[in-house]
């Protein structure tokens, strides 16, 4: 099993910054992609940013140039640095990790964090 613990959410004024973190622990053999999603009220969950083990990153168009995803593979931790925050960034942010547990023979499985609230006031 894999446990994901998120932190760093909160209330910030427009133009401000926050850094989210997500630490993965458990019977992890290897971590593939680490991702951040968000879900605003009455909207579908959307991919915000992703970073593969090979270093490839991709971002939602709405956050390009403002958000940065980075990983500390030694700690199995992924971060999301959010700058120039806008009210429309308000959402619950979820960490998602694709990982193999216990051995290379296991399939890649998807794990989710509990979510952390980010609220940006105007």
MMTF fields as JSON, N, C-alpha, C and O atoms, coordinates in Angstrom:
{
  "mmtfVersion": "1.0.0",
  "mmtfProducer": "UNKNOWN",
  "numBonds": 487,
  "numAtoms": 488,
  "numGroups": 122,
  "numChains": 1,
  "numModels": 1,
  "chainsPerModel": [1],
  "groupsPerChain": [122],
  "chainIdList": ["A"],
  "bondAtomList": [4, 2, 8, 6, 12, 10, 16, 14, 20, 18, 24, 22, 28, 26, 32, 30, 36, 34, 40, 38, 44, 42, 48, 46, 52, 50, 56, 54, 60, 58, 64, 62, 68, 66, 72, 70, 76, 74, 80, 78, 84, 82, 88, 86, 92, 90, 96, 94, 100, 98, 104, 102, 108, 106, 112, 110, 116, 114, 120, 118, 124, 122, 128, 126, 132, 130, 136, 134, 140, 138, 144, 142, 148, 146, 152, 150, 156, 154, 160, 158, 164, 162, 168, 166, 172, 170, 176, 174, 180, 178, 184, 182, 188, 186, 192, 190, 196, 194, 200, 198, 204, 202, 208, 206, 212, 210, 216, 214, 220, 218, 224, 222, 228, 226, 232, 230, 236, 234, 240, 238, 244, 242, 248, 246, 252, 250, 256, 254, 260, 258, 264, 262, 268, 266, 272, 270, 276, 274, 280, 278, 284, 282, 288, 286, 292, 290, 296, 294, 300, 298, 304, 302, 308, 306, 312, 310, 316, 314, 320, 318, 324, 322, 328, 326, 332, 330, 336, 334, 340, 338, 344, 342, 348, 346, 352, 350, 356, 354, 360, 358, 364, 362, 368, 366, 372, 370, 376, 374, 380, 378, 384, 382, 388, 386, 392, 390, 396, 394, 400, 398, 404, 402, 408, 406, 412, 410, 416, 414, 420, 418, 424, 422, 428, 426, 432, 430, 436, 434, 440, 438, 444, 442, 448, 446, 452, 450, 456, 454, 460, 458, 464, 462, 468, 466, 472, 470, 476, 474, 480, 478, 484, 482],
  "bondOrderList": [1, 1, 1, 1, 1, 1, 1, 1, 1, 1, 1, 1, 1, 1, 1, 1, 1, 1, 1, 1, 1, 1, 1, 1, 1, 1, 1, 1, 1, 1, 1, 1, 1, 1, 1, 1, 1, 1, 1, 1, 1, 1, 1, 1, 1, 1, 1, 1, 1, 1, 1, 1, 1, 1, 1, 1, 1, 1, 1, 1, 1, 1, 1, 1, 1, 1, 1, 1, 1, 1, 1, 1, 1, 1, 1, 1, 1, 1, 1, 1, 1, 1, 1, 1, 1, 1, 1, 1, 1, 1, 1, 1, 1, 1, 1, 1, 1, 1, 1, 1, 1, 1, 1, 1, 1, 1, 1, 1, 1, 1, 1, 1, 1, 1, 1, 1, 1, 1, 1, 1, 1],
  "groupList": [{"groupName": "UNK", "atomNameList": ["N", "CA", "C", "O"], "elementList": ["N", "C", "C", "O"], "formalChargeList": [0, 0, 0, 0], "bondAtomList": [1, 0, 2, 1, 3, 2], "bondOrderList": [1, 1, 2], "singleLetterCode": "X", "chemCompType": "L-PEPTIDE LINKING"}],
  "groupTypeList": [0, 0, 0, 0, 0, 0, 0, 0, 0, 0, 0, 0, 0, 0, 0, 0, 0, 0, 0, 0, 0, 0, 0, 0, 0, 0, 0, 0, 0, 0, 0, 0, 0, 0, 0, 0, 0, 0, 0, 0, 0, 0, 0, 0, 0, 0, 0, 0, 0, 0, 0, 0, 0, 0, 0, 0, 0, 0, 0, 0, 0, 0, 0, 0, 0, 0, 0, 0, 0, 0, 0, 0, 0, 0, 0, 0, 0, 0, 0, 0, 0, 0, 0, 0, 0, 0, 0, 0, 0, 0, 0, 0, 0, 0, 0, 0, 0, 0, 0, 0, 0, 0, 0, 0, 0, 0, 0, 0, 0, 0, 0, 0, 0, 0, 0, 0, 0, 0, 0, 0, 0, 0],
  "groupIdList": [1, 2, 3, 4, 5, 6, 7, 8, 9, 10, 11, 12, 13, 14, 15, 16, 17, 18, 19, 20, 21, 22, 23, 24, 25, 26, 27, 28, 29, 30, 31, 32, 33, 34, 35, 36, 37, 38, 39, 40, 41, 42, 43, 44, 45, 46, 47, 48, 49, 50, 51, 52, 53, 54, 55, 56, 57, 58, 59, 60, 61, 62, 63, 64, 65, 66, 67, 68, 69, 70, 71, 72, 73, 74, 75, 76, 77, 78, 79, 80, 81, 82, 83, 84, 85, 86, 87, 88, 89, 90, 91, 92, 93, 94, 95, 96, 97, 98, 99, 100, 101, 102, 103, 104, 105, 106, 107, 108, 109, 110, 111, 112, 113, 114, 115, 116, 117, 118, 119, 120, 121, 122],
  "secStructList": [7, 3, 3, 3, 3, 3, 3, 7, 7, 3, 3, 3, 3, 6, 6, 7, 7, 3, 3, 3, 3, 3, 3, 3, 3, 3, 1, 3, 3, 3, 3, 3, 3, 3, 3, 3, 3, 3, 3, 7, 6, 6, 1, 7, 7, 3, 3, 3, 3, 3, 3, 7, 6, 6, 7, 7, 3, 3, 3, 7, 4, 4, 4, 6, 6, 6, 3, 3, 3, 3, 3, 3, 6, 6, 6, 6, 3, 3, 3, 3, 3, 3, 7, 1, 7, 7, 4, 4, 4, 7, 3, 3, 3, 3, 3, 3, 3, 3, 3, 3, 3, 1, 1, 6, 6, 1, 7, 7, 3, 3, 3, 3, 7, 7, 7, 3, 3, 3, 3, 3, 3, 7],
  "xCoordList": [0.832, 0.0, 0.869, 2.03, 0.268, 0.963, 0.11, -1.1, 0.74, 0.058, 0.625, 1.835, -0.271, 0.127, -0.347, -1.521, 0.559, 0.226, 0.514, 1.651, -0.532, -0.413, -0.386, -0.93, 0.254, 0.261, 0.519, 0.934, 0.269, 0.624, -0.531, -0.324, -1.737, -2.862, -3.187, -2.619, -4.107, -4.505, -5.186, -5.599, -5.294, -5.938, -4.862, -3.98, -4.948, -3.96, -4.66, -5.68, -4.113, -4.682, -4.222, -3.182, -5.003, -4.629, -3.248, -2.93, -2.432, -1.063, -0.061, 1.147, -0.553, 0.32, 0.804, 0.541, 1.52, 2.123, 1.83, 1.634, 1.807, 1.721, 2.565, 2.78, 3.037, 3.728, 3.046, 2.938, 2.59, 1.998, 3.063, 3.967, 2.938, 3.816, 3.008, 1.927, 3.537, 2.883, 3.972, 4.802, 3.96, 4.958, 4.338, 3.312, 4.979, 4.495, 5.315, 6.538, 4.625, 5.309, 4.586, 3.475, 5.239, 4.644, 5.543, 6.76, 4.936, 5.696, 6.005, 5.626, 6.694, 6.971, 8.235, 9.295, 8.115, 9.305, 9.861, 11.062, 8.973, 9.393, 8.215, 7.059, 8.529, 7.503, 7.648, 8.745, 6.576, 6.586, 6.185, 6.984, 4.987, 4.534, 3.996, 3.36, 4.259, 3.687, 2.919, 3.429, 1.692, 0.791, 0.036, -0.125, -0.42, -1.353, -2.609, -2.545, -3.743, -5.044, -5.725, -5.307, -6.772, -7.603, -9.057, -9.393, -9.902, -11.339, -11.997, -11.972, -12.584, -13.337, -14.784, -15.226, -15.53, -16.937, -17.708, -17.622, -18.445, -19.316, -18.547, -19.115, -17.276, -16.485, -15.815, -15.675, -15.405, -14.713, -13.273, -12.676, -12.742, -11.338, -10.478, -10.738, -9.455, -8.6, -7.133, -6.723, -6.366, -4.928, -4.295, -4.536, -3.49, -2.813, -1.377, -0.923, -0.665, 0.741, 1.152, 0.607, 2.124, 2.621, 4.108, 4.614, 4.799, 6.231, 6.544, 6.248, 7.144, 7.479, 8.824, 9.56, 9.122, 10.413, 11.562, 12.697, 11.252, 12.283, 12.476, 13.366, 11.629, 11.789, 10.851, 10.867, 10.038, 9.096, 7.999, 7.421, 7.732, 6.674, 5.618, 5.898, 4.411, 3.378, 2.45, 2.271, 1.87, 1.032, -0.266, -0.322, -1.294, -2.516, -2.214, -1.412, -2.856, -2.611, -2.879, -2.213, -3.844, -4.252, -3.198, -3.268, -2.223, -1.229, 0.191, 1.123, 0.357, 1.697, 2.306, 1.653, 3.562, 4.25, 4.027, 4.706, 3.084, 2.802, 3.093, 3.534, 2.841, 3.032, 4.247, 4.552, 4.934, 6.064, 5.952, 5.765, 6.067, 6.062, 7.499, 8.242, 7.878, 9.197, 9.153, 8.266, 10.123, 10.15, 11.462, 12.515, 11.362, 12.537, 12.402, 11.725, 13.04, 12.851, 13.437, 12.975, 14.427, 14.99, 13.973, 14.033, 13.045, 12.01, 10.647, 9.659, 10.584, 9.281, 8.271, 7.128, 8.71, 7.876, 7.771, 8.741, 6.578, 6.339, 5.815, 5.073, 6.213, 5.825, 5.132, 5.345, 4.314, 3.722, 3.899, 3.255, 4.783, 4.983, 4.008, 4.024, 3.157, 2.113, 2.358, 2.304, 2.627, 2.858, 1.774, 1.033, 1.692, 0.71, -0.68, -1.358, -1.079, -2.355, -3.529, -3.516, -4.548, -5.756, -6.955, -6.898, -8.035, -9.231, -9.692, -10.205, -9.515, -9.949, -9.079, -9.4, -7.994, -7.191, -7.778, -7.298, -8.794, -9.416, -9.997, -10.796, -9.586, -10.002, -9.412, -8.578, -9.86, -9.168, -8.123, -8.431, -6.9, -5.796, -5.456, -5.312, -5.333, -5.07, -3.75, -3.434, -3.012, -1.791, -2.146, -2.967, -1.526, -1.735, -0.378, 0.437, -0.158, 1.126, 0.881, 0.018, 1.649, 1.649, 2.916, 4.028, 2.734, 3.882, 3.73, 2.632, 4.872, 4.883, 5.168, 6.038, 4.425, 4.685, 5.373, 5.085, 6.27, 6.988, 8.032, 9.139, 7.718, 8.708, 8.419, 7.34, 9.422, 9.26, 8.227, 7.744, 7.885, 6.902, 5.469, 4.546, 5.29, 3.947, 3.54, 4.394, 2.263, 1.814, 1.878, 1.908, 1.898, 1.823, 0.395, -0.566, 0.264, -1.053, -1.125, -0.104, -2.34, -2.592, -3.041, -3.874, -2.464, -2.766, -3.088, -2.507, -4.023, -4.483, -4.289, -4.436, -3.959, -3.936, -5.339, -6.302, -5.428, -6.737, -7.23, -8.4, -6.36, -6.744, -6.41, -6.467, -6.061, -5.799, -6.458, -6.364, -7.12, -7.881, -6.967, -6.16, -7.11, -6.44, -7.535, -8.373, -7.513, -8.489, -7.759, -6.913, -8.091, -7.455, -8.511, -9.497, -8.3, -9.262, -8.885, -7.711, -9.907, -9.668, -9.451, -9.237],
  "yCoordList": [-1.187, 0.0, 1.239, 1.214, 2.34, 3.626, 4.65, 4.725, 5.425, 6.531, 7.845, 7.999, 8.78, 10.108, 11.132, 11.159, 11.958, 13.001, 14.353, 14.665, 15.137, 16.45, 17.534, 17.373, 18.629, 19.782, 21.038, 20.97, 22.171, 23.434, 24.279, 25.417, 23.75, 24.551, 25.664, 25.737, 26.524, 27.615, 28.723, 28.575, 29.849, 31.045, 32.064, 32.351, 32.604, 33.583, 34.629, 34.348, 35.817, 36.866, 36.686, 36.083, 37.211, 37.16, 37.784, 38.822, 37.117, 37.564, 36.906, 37.024, 36.216, 35.568, 34.202, 33.779, 33.529, 32.237, 31.213, 31.552, 29.975, 28.843, 27.713, 27.624, 26.855, 25.652, 24.454, 24.354, 23.55, 22.307, 21.214, 21.216, 20.299, 19.143, 17.877, 17.898, 16.783, 15.48, 14.437, 14.225, 13.796, 12.782, 11.397, 11.11, 10.55, 9.18, 8.23, 8.34, 7.305, 6.305, 4.97, 4.886, 3.933, 2.603, 1.64, 1.82, 0.629, -0.431, -0.054, -0.759, 1.061, 1.579, 0.959, 1.007, 0.374, -0.118, 0.975, 1.245, 1.596, 2.698, 3.618, 3.194, 4.876, 5.877, 6.304, 6.647, 6.284, 6.749, 8.217, 9.081, 8.494, 9.874, 10.37, 9.624, 11.629, 12.297, 13.497, 14.249, 13.675, 14.651, 15.437, 14.996, 16.599, 17.385, 17.611, 18.005, 17.356, 17.652, 18.674, 18.903, 19.276, 20.138, 19.994, 19.636, 20.29, 20.243, 21.412, 21.519, 22.279, 23.42, 22.998, 22.024, 23.716, 23.36, 23.275, 24.165, 22.215, 21.986, 21.884, 22.091, 21.57, 21.37, 20.005, 19.408, 19.523, 18.246, 18.407, 19.478, 17.314, 17.321, 17.47, 16.833, 18.316, 18.553, 18.384, 18.636, 17.954, 17.828, 19.217, 20.01, 19.499, 20.789, 20.68, 21.491, 19.654, 19.494, 18.054, 17.366, 17.61, 16.245, 16.226, 17.011, 15.314, 15.14, 13.655, 12.988, 13.144, 11.73, 11.481, 12.412, 10.21, 9.854, 10.229, 10.412, 10.343, 10.739, 12.234, 12.713, 12.978, 14.424, 15.207, 16.438, 14.517, 15.226, 15.872, 15.25, 17.125, 17.834, 18.317, 18.558, 18.451, 19.126, 19.848, 19.446, 20.908, 21.79, 22.091, 22.096, 22.339, 22.875, 24.266, 25.001, 24.621, 25.932, 27.063, 28.098, 26.856, 27.922, 28.232, 29.275, 27.337, 27.56, 27.712, 27.967, 27.561, 27.676, 29.039, 30.076, 29.009, 30.242, 30.702, 31.616, 30.085, 30.486, 29.361, 29.613, 28.129, 26.979, 26.18, 26.115, 25.577, 24.711, 23.444, 23.495, 22.308, 21.025, 20.523, 20.578, 20.038, 19.431, 18.304, 18.24, 17.432, 16.193, 16.062, 16.516, 15.435, 14.976, 13.457, 12.917, 12.775, 11.336, 10.583, 9.489, 11.143, 10.488, 10.419, 9.529, 11.358, 11.412, 10.998, 11.029, 10.609, 10.296, 11.407, 11.156, 12.609, 13.775, 14.635, 14.827, 15.139, 16.046, 17.359, 17.387, 18.436, 19.775, 20.501, 20.199, 21.449, 22.342, 23.759, 24.171, 24.492, 25.893, 26.712, 26.676, 27.453, 28.226, 29.698, 30.165, 30.417, 31.86, 32.61, 32.032, 33.891, 34.746, 34.124, 34.033, 33.709, 33.007, 33.91, 35.114, 33.283, 33.984, 33.36, 32.201, 34.124, 33.539, 32.254, 31.344, 32.18, 30.983, 29.764, 28.668, 29.926, 28.784, 28.136, 27.092, 28.737, 28.181, 26.802, 26.634, 25.828, 24.444, 23.56, 23.994, 22.328, 21.308, 20.678, 20.239, 20.643, 20.11, 18.704, 18.463, 17.794, 16.397, 15.957, 16.278, 15.232, 14.591, 13.203, 12.493, 12.834, 11.509, 10.931, 11.594, 9.709, 9.05, 7.723, 6.94, 7.487, 6.192, 5.462, 5.949, 4.304, 3.622, 2.108, 1.569, 1.455, -0.002, -0.261, 0.371, -1.196, -1.547, -2.897, -3.802, -3.011, -4.228, -4.722, -5.072, -4.765, -5.288, -4.807, -4.293, -4.989, -4.609, -5.473, -5.104, -6.601, -7.493, -6.992, -7.449, -6.066, -5.562, -4.524, -3.808, -4.435, -3.413, -2.022, -1.872, -1.027, 0.351, 0.623, 0.337, 1.17, 1.469, 2.937, 3.592, 3.431, 4.849, 5.049, 4.308, 6.077, 6.382, 7.872, 8.708, 8.188, 9.561, 10.052, 9.3, 11.324, 11.97, 12.387, 12.236, 12.914, 13.264, 14.623, 14.961, 15.387, 16.709, 17.802, 17.601, 18.955, 20.118, 21.335, 21.539, 22.131, 23.27, 24.46, 24.836, 25.037, 26.297, 27.312, 27.091, 28.423, 29.474, 30.772, 31.207, 31.388, 32.637, 33.734, 33.675, 34.721, 35.811, 36.955, 37.192, 37.649, 38.761, 40.072, 41.102],
  "zCoordList": [0.0, 0.0, 0.0, 0.407, -0.474, -0.523, 0.203, -0.007, 1.045, 1.722, 1.189, 1.027, 0.925, 0.459, 1.483, 1.851, 1.931, 2.893, 2.256, 1.905, 2.118, 1.492, 2.56, 3.652, 2.221, 3.106, 2.285, 1.128, 2.899, 2.275, 1.776, 1.354, 1.816, 1.364, 2.348, 3.438, 1.945, 2.829, 2.083, 0.932, 2.773, 2.224, 1.885, 2.695, 0.68, 0.236, -0.622, -1.253, -0.637, -1.487, -2.922, -3.186, -3.834, -5.247, -5.431, -4.85, -6.263, -6.47, -5.554, -5.758, -4.551, -3.587, -4.059, -5.184, -3.161, -3.481, -2.39, -1.223, -2.802, -1.891, -2.461, -3.67, -1.57, -2.013, -1.381, -0.159, -2.229, -1.772, -1.785, -2.62, -0.861, -0.859, -0.667, -0.079, -1.165, -1.068, -0.884, -1.768, 0.262, 0.578, 0.478, 1.095, -0.305, -0.485, 0.378, 0.46, 1.012, 1.835, 1.72, 1.196, 2.22, 2.156, 1.401, 1.343, 0.833, 0.166, -1.288, -2.223, -1.45, -2.79, -3.352, -2.728, -4.541, -5.232, -6.135, -6.138, -6.898, -7.761, -8.024, -8.023, -8.248, -8.544, -9.998, -10.44, -10.723, -12.109, -12.118, -11.757, -12.516, -12.622, -11.284, -10.54, -10.996, -9.831, -10.365, -11.196, -9.887, -10.49, -9.44, -8.301, -9.841, -9.057, -9.882, -11.047, -9.259, -9.833, -8.928, -7.793, -9.454, -8.618, -9.019, -10.147, -8.046, -8.291, -7.586, -6.36, -8.383, -7.857, -7.671, -8.282, -6.836, -6.617, -7.925, -8.771, -8.075, -9.224, -10.546, -11.618, -10.461, -11.669, -11.611, -10.544, -12.777, -12.835, -12.371, -12.474, -11.861, -11.473, -12.729, -13.75, -12.639, -13.79, -13.416, -12.283, -14.392, -14.201, -14.216, -15.126, -13.208, -13.112, -13.612, -14.419, -13.113, -13.472, -13.237, -12.374, -14.019, -13.883, -14.172, -14.974, -13.503, -13.751, -13.687, -12.695, -14.754, -14.811, -14.14, -13.811, -13.948, -13.362, -14.287, -13.846, -15.577, -16.54, -16.638, -17.341, -15.921, -15.89, -16.787, -16.775, -17.562, -18.435, -17.6, -16.709, -17.908, -17.19, -18.17, -19.344, -17.669, -18.446, -17.495, -16.345, -17.99, -17.193, -17.933, -19.162, -17.15, -17.728, -18.27, -17.696, -19.37, -19.972, -18.975, -19.002, -18.115, -17.195, -16.127, -15.477, -15.942, -14.892, -15.438, -14.676, -16.732, -17.32, -17.008, -17.129, -16.608, -16.273, -14.849, -14.382, -14.147, -12.762, -11.764, -10.643, -12.184, -11.295, -11.752, -12.943, -10.789, -11.08, -10.248, -9.032, -10.921, -10.222, -10.141, -11.121, -8.976, -8.857, -7.836, -6.984, -7.947, -7.162, -6.405, -6.851, -5.261, -4.531, -4.484, -3.609, -5.419, -5.526, -4.34, -4.013, -3.706, -2.521, -1.392, -0.544, -1.385, -0.349, -0.88, -0.146, -2.15, -2.769, -2.509, -2.128, -2.72, -2.445, -3.699, -4.432, -3.92, -5.038, -4.483, -3.501, -5.127, -4.703, -5.851, -7.025, -5.482, -6.474, -5.956, -4.991, -6.612, -6.28, -7.1, -8.33, -6.403, -7.08, -6.824, -5.686, -7.892, -7.813, -8.562, -9.358, -8.297, -8.981, -8.955, -9.979, -7.792, -7.66, -7.993, -7.736, -8.575, -8.981, -8.26, -7.848, -8.109, -7.478, -8.175, -7.523, -9.475, -10.198, -9.915, -10.372, -9.18, -8.741, -7.488, -7.047, -6.925, -5.734, -6.028, -6.949, -5.236, -5.45, -4.355, -3.559, -4.338, -3.557, -4.474, -5.582, -3.998, -4.792, -4.299, -3.1, -5.249, -4.943, -5.558, -6.704, -4.785, -5.266, -5.803, -5.223, -6.9, -7.498, -7.884, -8.525, -7.491, -7.763, -8.471, -8.074, -9.514, -10.185, -9.743, -9.944, -9.145, -8.549, -8.645, -8.787, -8.563, -8.395, -6.926, -6.325, -6.358, -4.969, -4.902, -5.685, -3.97, -3.583, -4.584, -4.173, -5.897, -6.843, -8.252, -8.546, -9.131, -10.536, -11.241, -12.311, -10.668, -11.288, -11.084, -11.758, -10.166, -9.903, -10.942, -11.464, -11.245, -12.196, -11.573, -10.352, -12.423, -11.936, -11.463, -12.177, -10.273, -9.72, -9.322, -9.111, -9.226, -8.975, -7.533, -7.013, -6.899, -5.508, -5.376, -6.067, -4.476, -4.319, -2.881, -1.917, -2.777, -1.475, -1.061, -1.812, 0.154, 0.713, 0.231, 0.413, -0.371, -0.858, 0.138, 1.352, -0.393, 0.453, -0.192, -1.402, 0.629, 0.114, -0.135, 0.715, -1.307, -1.644, -1.961, -2.836, -1.238, -1.453, -1.736, -0.953, -2.862, -3.261, -3.237, -3.972, -2.4, -2.28, -3.218, -3.504, -3.682, -4.632, -3.909, -4.548]
}
